[in-house]
Amino acid sequence: MTFAELGLHDAILQALTASGYTEPTPVQAQSIPAAMAGHDLLVTSQTGSGKTAAFMLPALHALANRPRPPKEARTPNQERQSARARNARPRFQAATPKMLVLTPTRELALQVTTAADKYAGPLRFLKAVAILGGMPYPKQMELLSRNPAILVATPGRLIDHMQSGKIDFSQLEILVLDEADRMLDMGFIDDIETIVAATPATRQTMLFSATLDGTVGQMARRVTRDPQTIEIAAVHSRHENIEQRLHFVDDLAHKDRLLDHLLRDADIDQAVVFTATKRDADTLADRLNLAGFNAAPLHGDMHQGARNRTLNALRRGQVRILVATDVAARGIDVPNITHVFNYDLPKFAEDYVHRIGRTGRAGRNGLAISLVNHREQINVRKIERFTRQAIPIEVVPGHEPVRQPAAAKPRPKNRPGFKAGTRSDAKPFRHGKDARGAERGKSSPQGKPAAGKFDAAKRQGRPANGASAPRQRSYADR
């Protein structure tokens, strides 16, 4: 199947051909016809599957085919009056967009805006603008004064403009919630409900999410009408084109030495290193620069201008290693990212999938390496259960961990006093109310052992003469 067979507008096909796009991805091939037919959509697809085009192309097609009001002919006198009115700076009128795209992060909003302008091609009247935090208000007011057809925004900043009367959604036709699960994780549920309530009930709604379970599924049912569900390469699917490795580390110093060694691999073109906090991103980027690497941080506390400069430098190849947090890295689509390093494991297993999805974009090969402390083995197991895939453990010669990871202990099937395979599986047998006391000696009327002196000589491991037992050797003594 080709894009031409989908029946898209000629101008859109021309822009796609100029960009080198000929065949739609699976999520595009299923979503575009359904959206062009006017259905509400609930779509789950993995990172890098082309979901931006999946909702933007049918929306541009619908808006391009809307009849446009004819331009009124004006006399020279009317033109002069209009010019004087413009110079007089009339009262600001609220923008009335036809399409709204909500995204969780600024970087993703900018990526969607760039994609919309590229796909629209010669359709100059379908301009997209981004309204997001970190951008000066005068600049945003200038963008809104153009009354754009397509508005891409983060929920928090959009609420600010709605409350000040700068945006009117009475004419909105298409609403897109991109990465809805992430927006809910970031606490935007109330803002999303407020925004959706301000839009017409006749709108077309398209919701894209990594999962439709739990809170996301409940919200999806509230904001859509008889939606069509499309599931392509769900988040649980295996990343066959991304090799995953796990290295155990003893402490922070061991982790830093191992990361330094791994980053000196000649096969690395560009890499993203993920940290748990914004402060760690700054600190680690500084240390890497001192070690001779070309690194830069990216996190939510940075001004939007600084974030844009960092991403542009990454795309131009001027930055080789990006040290980022989860939120800031959303929307990064740089084809030369060959490696992803989890300096800190993510808090949620879903974020692990989004992290490693920064490499191996659009079918390319990638490598994801996690540096894990022994205490974090339970988090590794959560990730493996979520992705349904075991992560191989690797050891670098010369950087081996002193402590070996403990193997998971299998649960015994037949424990003394337990009956396997029945509902009493978790409860011990008791034969009579005094069974507990019979085992320990004489019982009290309540079935408890009678109070009395405890013979210290009978305590296991304690000498009878009152001397202290020898201290057990700890890991530090080895």
N, C-alpha and C positions, 0 to 999 in steps of 0.2 A: 504494500500500500504506500502511496505517496501523498503529500499534502494536497496536491492538485485533485486527487480523488475524493478528498473530504469536502470539497465544494466551498472552500474559503474564498473571500473577496480577492479579486485580481491584484489589487494593490498590496495586499498582505502576502500573496504568493510571490509577487515580485520582490518584496523585501526579504522573504525567506530564502529565495534563490540567490539573492545577492549576498546573504550571510552564509551560504553554503549548506543550508538545511534542505534535504530532499525527502527523507523518510521519517515519519513520526515514531517516537518511542512507544512502547506498549501502553503506558498510562495516557499518552496523548491520543493514540489511536482509538481508545475507548471513551475518553472523557470529551473530546472535541465534538463528535457527532451528537452525544447525549446533551451537551450544553447548547449546541446550535438548535436542537429540537425544543429548547426551553425548559428542560427538566432541572430541578434542584439536584445537586450532587453531593454525595458523601464519598470522599476518595481517600484511600490509604495507599501510600507508596513510599519507597525508601528514598533516602537522600541521593540526589544526583540523577534521578530518573526523568527529569524534564517536566516537573509539575508546573513550573511557572508558565511555560507555553501552553500547558494543558488547560489552564483557565484564562490566560490572556488572549490567545488566538480566537477562541469562539466569542469572547467579549468584544474584541475589536471588530470582528465580523458583524456582530449584531449592531454595534454602534455605527459602523460605516454604512450600513444599509438603512439606517433611520432617515426619513425625509428631513432635509434641512430647510429652514425657513428662507424664502428668497430675500436677497439683499435689496433694501429699499433704495430707490434712486433719489438723490438729494440735489437740490439746487446749490449754487455757490454760496448763497446767503445762509442756507441751512448748514453747510459745511463750516462756514465761519463761526456760526453760533455753537456748533458742536466743538470746535477747537477752543473757543473761549470757555465753554463748560468744562472741558478737560483741564485747561490751565487753571481753572478756579478750584480744582481739587474737590469735586463733589463728595458727599457723604459716602463712606464705604458701603457697598452692597454685598450681602452675603453670597459666597460662592455656592453654586448649585451643581455639583458633579453628577454625572450619569453612572459612574462606577466607583466603588470604594473597595480597596484592598487593605485589610488589616494584617499586620505582621508583628511578631514579637520583638524584633530588634531593628535598630537603625540600619545596620549593614544589609539585612535582608530587604528592607524597604527601598534602599538605594538600588539594590540589585534588580528588584522587580520594576522600578521606574526606568532603569536603563534598558531592560528587556522590552518594556512596553513601547518605548520610543523606537527601538530597533525593529520590532515587529510591525509597527504602524507604517514605517517607511514613508511614502509620499502623502499619507493621510495626515497632513499637518494640523488639521483641526482636532485630531485626537491626541492632544498632548497630555502627558502624565507628569504630575508634580508630587514630591515627597514632603510630608509634614511630619517632623520627628523632633525628639528632644535633642538638645545640644546645638540646634540651629538658631541663630538670632531671630527674634520676633519680627523686626523690620523686613528681613528677607522672606520670612514666611508670609507676611502680609502682602508683599509684592507678588509672590507666587499665587496666592488666593485671589488677588485682584484681577488676574487673567481669566478667572472662572474656568478652570481646567475641566475637561471632560472626565479625566481619570485622576482619582486621588488615592495615593498610597500613604499610609500613616501607621504610626504606633498608637496604641489605644490611649495612653496617658496624655500625650500632647494633643491628640484629636479632641478629647473631652474638654480641654482648656478652650479651644477655639469654638466648640459647640456652645459652651456656656456663655461665651462673650458674644454670641450671635454672628460669628464670622462665617459659619457654614450652615447651609440649609439642605437637608436631605429629602425634601418633599418631591424632588424629581429623580431620585435615585432609582435606577433600573436593575443594577447588578451589584451584589455584595459577595465578597470573597473573604473567607477567614483562612489565612495561610498559616500552617503549623499551629493549628488551634490547640493541640495538646501542650505545646510549649507556652503559649499565652496563658493557659490556665495554671500551669506550673509556676509561672511568674506572678500570679496573683491578679490577673486582669479580668477575672470573671465578672466582677461588678461593672467595670468599664464596658466590657463587651455587651452585657445586658442593656446598659444605658444607650449605647450606640445603636444596637439592633432595634430597640424600642422607638428610636427617632426616625427609622426608615419606613417607607411604605410597605404595607403588607403584600402588595402585588410584585415586589421585587423578586428577582431570581437569586438564589443563594447557593454558593459553592463552598464547601468546607473541606479542607485538606488537612489530614492529621496522620501521625504515625500509628495511632490506635483510635478505635471508636468505642473503647470500653469505659466503664465508670462514668466520671463526671463529664468527660468529653462526649460520650454517647448520649447522656441526658440532655446536654446543651444542644447537641446536633438535632435531636428530635424536636426541641422547642423552636429552633430558628428556621427549620426547613418545612416544606410542604410536600408530602408524598415523594421523598427523595429517591434517586436511583443510586444504589451503593456500588462502588467500583473498588476492588481490591487488587492491586498490582504489586507484586514483590513486597509483601508486608515486611514490617520492621524486623520480624523474627527470622527472615530469610537469611541464608548464608551469604556472606560476601566472598564469593568465589574468586574475585579478582583482587582481593586484599588479603595478603598474608599477615597473620597475627602471631605475635610472640609475647612471652611473658618472662621477665627476669626478676628473681627475688633479690632483695637487697637487705643488708643487715641494719643500716642506719642511714642518716642523711648524708654523711660524708661518703659512704659507699655509693649511694645513689648519684651524687654529683660526679664522682670519678667515672662511674659507668656511663652516665649521660655524655660526659666529655668525650669518652672513647667512641661511643656510638655515633656521635655527631661528626666525627672526623672521617666517616665512611665516604669514600669517593663517589659512591653510587647515589648519594643524596643530591638532588637538584635543589629543592626547597622543602622545608619541614615546618610543621606546626607542633609546638610543645605546649601541652595543656597543664595548667596549674589550678589549684582549688580556689585561690583567692587573688584579688587584684594586687595586693601588696606583694605576694609571691611572684606574680608575673613581672612586676617592676624589678624586684630584687634579682630574680634569675636572669632576666635580660641583661642587667648590668654586669653580672658575673660572667655571662657568656661573651659579652663584648670585651671584657678585660682578658678573657682567655683567647681572644683572637677571632671570635666568630662575629659575623655580621648579623646581629639580632636586634629585634625591636619588640616592645610590649604592645598589647592591645586589650583593653578592658573597658568597663562601663564608666569609670571615673574620668576617662579622657574626654576632652572637648571634641565635638564632632569634627572640627577642622583637622585636629591632630589624628583622629582615627582615619579620616579620609586620606590624609597624606601617607599614613602608614600602609594602608591597603593599596594605594596607587604605587608606592615604592615596592610592595610585594609583587604586584602584577608586572611591573617593569623589570623585576629581577634584582632590584637594588637592595632588597632585604632577603637574606637566605633563610633565616630562622625567625619565625613568628612565635612569640610566647604569649599565649592568650588564655582567657577564661571561657567557660562554656557559652555564656550569653553573648559576649563580643564576637565569638567565632561563627555564630549563626549567619548564614548568607555568604560566607566566603566561598567563592568558586574560582579557584586559580588552578589551571590545568597542570602547572609544573610542580605542584606539591606531591612529592613522591613518598614522603614519610610522615607519620604522625606518632608523637611520643606522649604517652600518659605519664607525666612526671608525678601527678597525683591522680588517683582513680576518681571517677565522677561519683557524685552522691547518689545518682539514680542510674540504673542499668540502661534505661532508654538513652541517656546522654552518651553512653559509651558508643552506641551505634551511630549517633550523629557526629561524634568526634572522629571516629575512624572513617566516616563518610567524607571527610575533607580531602582524603586522597582516593585514588581509584575512581575519579570522576568520569562519568559517561563511558564506562567500560574499560578505562585505563587500569593498569596494574598499580598496586600500592603496598606499603608495608606499615603495619601498626604495631608499636612496641610499648608495652606497659612495664613500668618499674614499680614493683610491689613489695611492701614490707611484709614480713611474715604474719603480722597481726591482721593483715587485710585479706587473708585467704577466704574469709566468709564473703567478702565483697566480690572476689573473683568468682566464687561459686554462684552468686546471684546473677552476675553477668552471663556466665555460661548457661545457667538455666533459662535466662531470658532470650538469649540468642540461639539456644539449643545447639551449641557448638563448643567443644572443648578448646581451650587456648593452650598450645604447646609451650612447655617450659624450656627455655634455652639458658645456657651457661657460656659466658665469654671467658676463654682461658686468660688467666691473670687477674680476673675480676670475679672469681667465684665467691659466693656467699659462704661465710664460715658455718652458719647454721643452715641445715637442710630443711626444706618444707616438710611439715608433718603430713603423713598420709591420712586421708579421711578414714575414720574408724567405722566399720560396718555395724549396724544395729543388730544385736544378738536376737536370734529368732526365738529361742527357748530359754528364757531366764528363770531361775528358781522362783517358784511362787507365782508365776505368770502363766496364763493359758493362752497360747498363740492361736491366732486365727479366729478369735471370738471377740465379742464386744467387751468382755472383761479383760481384754488385752493389756489395759493400763492399770489394772487393779489387782493386788495380790489376793490369793485365796485366804479365807479365814474360816476355820471350822469351829464355830461357837464363839461366844462373846469373850471368853477368857483365853482365846488362843494366843493373843499377843503376850499376855502375862505368863502363859505356860512356857513360852519360849525363853523368857527372861528370868523366870523364877516365880516367886510368890507375887500374886497380883492384888491390887487394891480392889475395893468393891466397885469402883468405876472402870475396872479393866486396865488400870495403869500399874506400873511397877511400884512396889512399896518403897517409900523413902527410907534412906539409910546411908551409912557411911560407904564411901566409894573406896575400894581398895586400889591405891595407886600402883601397887606392884603388878596388878593384873592388866594394866593398860598396855596395849601392844606397843612395843618399841621403847618402853620406859623401864630402866633397871629397877629392881625391887629395893635396892639400898638407898633410893632417893637421888642418885647421881643423875646428872643431865644426860640425855641421849645425845649421841654424836650428831652434829649438824649435817643435814643432807647437802651434798655437793650441788651447787647451782650451775647454770650455764656459764656464768662469769668465771667460775673456778677452772673451767676446762682449758 
